[in-house]
Amino acid sequence: MDKVKNLIYIAAVCFLWACGSNGSRALEQQYIPVEPDYKNADMWVCHLNDKNGEGADVFYIPSTWEYDWTTSNGVLCRYADVSNEQHCSNMAIEMNKVAKYMADGNNFYSPYYRHITLDTWATLDEDYITRQYESVSLTDVKHAFDHFIKNWNKGRPFVLAGFSQGGKSVVELMKYMPEDIRKYMVAAYVLGYKVTPDDVAVAPWIVAAKGASDVGVTICYNSVSDVKYIKPVISSPAVMCINPVNWRTDSTPAILNDSITVTLNTEHNVLVLDGYDGSHLPNILNILNVGDYHSIEPWLYDQSLRANIKQRIKAFRENN
């Protein structure tokens, strides 16, 4: 059946109404790639490192890698294509790099999915972004998570984590997740994305972490050089933030790598970095990595995150 789907790859074209900044964007013809089959092992990056049963499962959702592209007959596509080897290879770079610390003593599962493109984010139109995301990308994430829960997790403690668009997916999964599944969640890591007042109004069980070892909570942060560089599309309005260096939610500064001062701005719920040179970060469509440090969110704090994931898993197991 999968081969047949690939042979009729041209199948899905849809028309979506998209409201641009001027409120009058025309009907947009789009190509929608074939939906992934999560029973297929090729749709996953997995690292099974819990050898003694003392770790947890990690369900990780990667960020945005692709730009808009067109099919051979010139139809616009604003999604990653999981049947495109290069698209999967791009996502796998991040999945495997994150696994180096999140899969330390844990079983790590990360699905390929039809994420919305960087150009979609660059519209800065959050209504349009949400429609694009919910109609395709979120469907994949939910299907992948359901497969993970039913076929692999089976009642083990688990960590949810994602970066950027993956962080958005973590927030949306928590809204969707029933109580009988939530009780096994060690913590949720929303890296480089926001949890908004509307999110917690819809899902009051999305609770901010207050320290280094509380469980069932959400760890959320974004990093900038100055609050004037906050990017609303990813980091505002934010109802929570925690400093991943000292695990405090006040403005007490922390020193990272002996040279970087990380301070939580409690007014805007964002991390302000002093002493970090972000000039090497790529300017993404003149929106990201321009005064903010979006691209380094999972990497700059990796050792803090590695230790914290272990700490929270230990606390969860001791309390359950």
FENMO-V198282 format. One record per backbone hydrogen bond with DSSP energy under -1.0 kcal/mol. NH is the residue of the N-H (numbers start at 0). CO is the residue of the C=O. Records with the same first field share a line. If there is no record, write none. Layout:
NH=CO + CO
This chain:
4=0
5=1
6=2
7=3
8=5
10=7
13=29
15=27
22=19
27=15
29=13
30=75
31=11
39=36
42=39
43=40
44=109
46=107
48=105
50=48
56=156
57=106
58=158
59=108
60=160
68=76
70=74
73=70
76=68
79=114
83=80
87=83
88=84
89=85
90=86
91=87
92=88
94=90
95=91
96=92
97=93
98=94
100=97
101=97
102=98
104=102
106=55
107=46
108=57
109=44
111=42
114=112
116=77
117=65
120=116
121=117
122=119
123=120
128=124
129=125
130=126
131=127
132=128
133=129
134=130
137=132
139=135
140=136
141=137
142=138
143=139
144=140
145=141
146=142
147=143
148=144
149=145
150=146
151=147
152=147
153=148
157=183
158=56
159=186
160=58
161=188
162=60
163=190
165=162
167=163
168=164
169=165
170=166
171=167
172=168
173=169
174=170
175=171
176=172
180=177
181=177
182=178
183=180
184=181
185=157
187=216
188=159
189=218
190=161
191=220
199=195
200=196
201=197
202=198
205=202
206=204
208=217
215=185
217=206
218=187
220=189
223=270
224=290
228=225
229=226
233=230
234=230
235=231
238=194
241=219
242=247
246=242
253=261
255=259
258=255
259=255
260=273
261=253
262=271
264=269
268=264
269=264
270=221
271=262
272=223
273=260
280=277
283=287
286=283
287=283
292=222
295=292
296=293
299=295
301=298
304=300
305=301
306=302
307=303
308=304
309=305
310=306
311=307
312=308
313=309
314=310
315=311
316=312
317=313
318=314
